[in-house]
């Protein structure tokens, strides 16, 4: 099945950041997730084979080494990768997938531990049958572990660098700004290239008292105020 065909089975979850920016999270379907799992399983089996060979050289003492390594490879592998490698294991990276919190935030330790521990339930009675059935009933194809941990797996292809909107000019604010207002202006300038023109103008209208004007010119003026706040010349 082509990547386009696999994506046709997926849905999109839309969430909003505290700044009011809409995030579209393309939920991954069962096919790419299964392929990522097979890759990770192959990696873990290969590691366990190597460990078994090395542990065998130590005789009875190697049994303890083998059991500890087995635990780390089977349980710690997905948790450490997901938390420390931006929500991706080797399999997910190969399939351009990422696990995140269902509000769009990066996955944390507790959520990763919960979703991976509950794989044992999703696997029942065999072959991830429970997880697959749960995914058919969930709007974003989540297995039980993801539902409980409030996480989801999304498509995350490597994105091309987004050109930053460069605005010449430095403008002092029309009125003194409180620290949180200064932070909001700087955040606007940093995210301006990711927003639509309509959204930039909408935010500029809200911030009009700070710059003295709204609309398209106000959006440019806001970025000039950010330059002033950051000491840019």
C-alpha positions as CSV (number, residue, x, y, z in Angstrom):
1,X,0.0,0.0,0.0
2,X,1.4,3.4,-0.9
3,X,2.0,6.1,1.7
4,X,-0.9,8.1,0.2
5,X,-3.1,5.1,0.5
6,X,-2.1,4.6,4.2
7,X,-2.8,8.2,4.9
8,X,-6.3,7.9,3.6
9,X,-7.1,5.6,6.5
10,X,-6.0,8.3,9.0
11,X,-7.8,11.3,10.6
12,X,-6.7,14.7,11.7
13,X,-7.0,16.0,15.3
14,X,-7.1,19.8,15.6
15,X,-6.0,21.4,18.9
16,X,-5.3,25.0,19.9
17,X,-2.2,26.3,21.7
18,X,-2.5,28.9,24.5
19,X,-1.5,31.5,21.9
20,X,-4.6,30.5,19.8
21,X,-2.6,28.8,17.1
22,X,-4.4,25.8,15.5
23,X,-2.4,22.6,15.3
24,X,-3.4,19.9,12.9
25,X,-2.2,16.5,14.2
26,X,-2.4,13.8,11.4
27,X,-3.1,10.6,13.4
28,X,-1.3,7.6,12.1
29,X,-3.3,4.5,11.1
30,X,-2.6,0.9,11.9
31,X,-0.5,0.1,8.8
32,X,2.5,2.5,9.4
33,X,2.3,1.9,13.2
34,X,2.5,-1.9,12.6
35,X,5.5,-1.5,10.3
36,X,7.2,0.8,12.9
37,X,6.5,-1.9,15.6
38,X,8.0,-4.6,13.4
39,X,11.2,-2.6,12.9
40,X,11.5,-1.9,16.7
41,X,10.8,-5.6,17.4
42,X,13.6,-6.6,15.0
43,X,16.0,-4.2,16.6
44,X,15.2,-5.6,20.1
45,X,15.4,-9.2,19.0
46,X,18.8,-8.5,17.5
47,X,20.0,-6.8,20.7
48,X,18.7,-9.7,22.8
49,X,20.5,-12.2,20.6
50,X,23.8,-10.4,21.0
51,X,23.3,-10.1,24.7
52,X,22.5,-13.9,24.9
53,X,25.7,-14.7,23.1
54,X,27.8,-12.5,25.4
55,X,26.0,-13.6,28.6
56,X,26.6,-17.3,27.6
57,X,30.3,-16.7,27.9
58,X,30.0,-16.0,31.6
59,X,28.3,-19.3,32.4
60,X,25.8,-19.2,35.3
61,X,26.8,-15.6,36.1
62,X,25.6,-14.7,32.7
63,X,22.0,-15.6,33.6
64,X,21.6,-12.5,35.7
65,X,23.2,-10.3,33.1
66,X,20.9,-11.8,30.5
67,X,17.7,-11.1,32.6
68,X,18.7,-7.5,33.4
69,X,19.5,-6.8,29.7
70,X,16.3,-8.5,28.6
71,X,14.3,-6.2,31.0
72,X,16.0,-3.1,29.7
73,X,15.7,-3.9,26.1
74,X,12.1,-5.0,26.3
75,X,10.7,-2.3,28.6
76,X,13.2,0.6,28.7
77,X,13.9,0.8,25.0
78,X,10.6,2.4,23.9
79,X,10.3,4.6,27.0
80,X,13.8,6.0,26.8
81,X,13.6,6.6,23.0
82,X,10.1,8.2,23.2
83,X,11.0,10.6,25.9
84,X,14.6,11.5,25.0
85,X,14.3,11.3,21.2
86,X,11.4,13.6,20.5
87,X,8.7,10.9,20.7
88,X,10.4,8.5,18.3
89,X,11.9,5.1,18.5
90,X,14.0,3.7,15.6
91,X,10.9,2.2,14.0
92,X,8.9,5.4,14.3
93,X,11.8,7.5,12.9
94,X,12.0,5.1,10.0
95,X,8.3,5.4,9.3
96,X,8.2,9.2,10.0
97,X,5.9,8.8,13.0
98,X,6.0,10.4,16.5
99,X,4.1,9.8,19.7
100,X,2.9,13.0,21.5
101,X,0.4,14.0,24.1
102,X,-3.1,14.3,22.7
103,X,-2.9,18.1,23.3
104,X,0.1,18.4,20.9
105,X,2.7,18.7,23.7
106,X,5.8,16.4,23.8
107,X,5.3,13.1,25.6
108,X,6.5,12.9,29.2
109,X,7.9,10.1,31.3
110,X,4.7,9.1,33.0
111,X,2.7,9.0,29.8
112,X,5.3,7.0,28.0
113,X,5.6,4.5,30.9
114,X,1.8,4.1,31.0
115,X,1.3,3.6,27.3
116,X,4.1,1.0,27.1
117,X,3.1,-0.9,30.1
118,X,-0.4,-1.3,28.7
119,X,0.9,-2.9,25.6
120,X,0.5,-6.2,27.4
121,X,-3.3,-5.5,27.5
122,X,-3.4,-4.3,23.9
123,X,-1.6,-7.5,22.8
124,X,-4.3,-9.7,24.2
125,X,-5.5,-12.3,23.2
126,X,-2.8,-12.4,20.5
127,X,-1.3,-10.1,17.8
128,X,-2.5,-6.8,19.3
129,X,-6.1,-7.8,18.7
130,X,-7.4,-5.7,21.6
131,X,-5.4,-2.6,20.5
132,X,-6.5,-3.0,16.9
133,X,-10.2,-3.3,17.8
134,X,-9.9,-0.3,20.2
135,X,-8.3,1.7,17.4
136,X,-11.3,1.1,15.1
137,X,-13.6,2.7,17.7
138,X,-11.4,5.6,18.5
139,X,-11.6,8.7,16.3
140,X,-7.8,8.9,16.1
141,X,-7.0,5.2,15.9
142,X,-5.6,5.0,19.4
143,X,-5.0,1.7,21.2
144,X,-6.0,1.4,24.9
145,X,-2.6,2.3,26.1
146,X,-2.8,5.6,24.2
147,X,-6.3,6.3,25.5
148,X,-5.2,5.9,29.1
149,X,-2.0,7.8,28.7
150,X,-3.7,10.5,26.7
151,X,-1.2,10.2,23.9
152,X,-1.5,9.6,20.1
153,X,0.8,8.6,17.3
154,X,1.0,11.1,14.4
155,X,2.7,11.4,11.0
156,X,5.8,13.5,11.4
157,X,7.8,13.8,8.2
158,X,10.9,15.9,8.3
159,X,9.8,19.4,7.6
160,X,11.8,21.9,5.6
161,X,13.1,24.9,7.5
162,X,10.4,27.6,7.7
163,X,11.8,30.9,6.5
164,X,11.6,33.5,9.3
165,X,9.8,36.7,8.4
166,X,12.4,39.4,8.5
167,X,11.0,42.8,9.3
168,X,13.2,45.8,9.0
169,X,12.6,48.6,11.5
170,X,12.6,49.1,15.2
171,X,9.6,50.6,16.9
172,X,9.1,51.5,20.5
173,X,5.7,50.4,21.9
174,X,3.0,53.0,22.0
175,X,2.6,52.4,25.8
176,X,4.6,50.6,28.5
177,X,4.3,46.8,28.3
178,X,4.2,44.5,31.2
179,X,6.6,41.5,31.2
180,X,3.9,39.1,30.0
181,X,2.9,41.5,27.2
182,X,6.5,41.8,26.1
183,X,6.8,38.0,26.0
184,X,3.6,37.8,24.0
185,X,4.9,40.3,21.4
186,X,8.2,38.4,21.0
187,X,6.3,35.1,20.7
188,X,4.2,36.6,18.0
189,X,7.3,37.7,16.0
190,X,8.8,34.2,16.4
191,X,5.6,32.5,15.1
192,X,4.6,35.0,12.5
193,X,5.9,32.9,9.6
194,X,3.7,30.0,10.8
195,X,0.5,32.0,10.9
196,X,-1.8,33.0,8.1
197,X,-2.1,36.6,7.1
198,X,-5.6,36.7,8.5
199,X,-4.5,35.3,11.9
200,X,-1.6,37.8,12.0
201,X,-4.0,40.7,11.5
202,X,-6.4,39.3,14.0
203,X,-3.7,39.2,16.7
204,X,-2.4,42.6,15.6
205,X,-5.9,44.0,16.2
206,X,-5.9,42.7,19.7
207,X,-2.5,44.2,20.4
208,X,-3.4,47.5,18.7
209,X,-3.1,49.6,21.9
210,X,0.5,48.5,22.2
211,X,1.5,49.6,18.8
212,X,-1.1,52.2,17.9
213,X,-2.5,50.5,14.9
214,X,-4.0,47.1,13.9
215,X,-4.5,45.1,10.7
216,X,-1.7,44.3,8.3
217,X,0.4,47.3,9.2
218,X,-0.1,46.6,12.9
219,X,1.3,43.0,12.3
220,X,4.4,44.5,10.8
221,X,4.6,47.1,13.6
222,X,4.3,44.4,16.2
223,X,7.4,42.7,14.8
224,X,9.2,46.0,14.8
225,X,8.3,46.3,18.5
226,X,9.7,42.8,19.0
227,X,13.0,44.0,17.4
228,X,13.0,46.9,19.9
229,X,12.4,44.7,22.9
230,X,15.2,42.4,21.8
231,X,17.6,45.3,21.2
232,X,17.9,44.7,17.5
233,X,19.1,47.5,15.3
